[in-house]
Amino acid sequence: MQFEKYFSHLKISLNFAVRNKILKKEIQIMANHKATRKDVRQAAKRRDRNRYYGKTTRNAVRKLRTLTDEKAYDEALPGTISMIDKLAKRGIIHKNTAGNLKSKLAKKITLKPA
């Protein structure tokens, strides 16, 4: 799976960090109920994970846009589109935003000067 290639290390590092309290940030929890406190902790983890996925994909898109070689662009495009699809599937970006972004990237191939 293409996605695993880019994000395979994340699952291990997040679990390691949580277990060893490396990435534990100081979260001020105002909640009084046990379940609500847990929700706050889970939301913080999800936020960090989503930021990572989004940032990694954004960097891949930036890198793709800077490519001038058509062959390299054609090779990098499917991987980047796959990453965008994963973000939409996870709900990190809206599906229409993902579609617009993929469309712009695919159009760039046809607009390249010969």
Residue pairs with C-beta under 8 A, 6 or more apart in sequence:
2 78
2 79
2 82
2 83
3 82
3 83
3 86
5 79
6 56
6 60
6 79
6 83
7 53
7 56
10 49
10 52
10 53
14 23
14 45
14 48
14 49
16 22
17 23
17 24
18 24
18 45
23 48
25 44
27 40
27 41
27 44
29 37
29 40
29 41
31 37
31 39
31 40
50 90
50 92
53 86
53 87
53 90
53 92
54 87
54 92
54 93
56 83
57 80
57 83
57 84
57 86
57 87
60 76
60 79
60 80
60 83
61 80
61 84
61 101
61 105
63 76
64 73
64 76
64 77
64 80
64 105
65 105
65 108
67 73
67 76
70 109
70 112
73 108
73 109
73 112
74 109
77 105
77 106
77 109
80 105
81 102
81 105
81 106
84 93
84 98
84 101
84 102
85 98
85 102
87 93
87 98
88 94
88 95
88 97
88 98
88 99
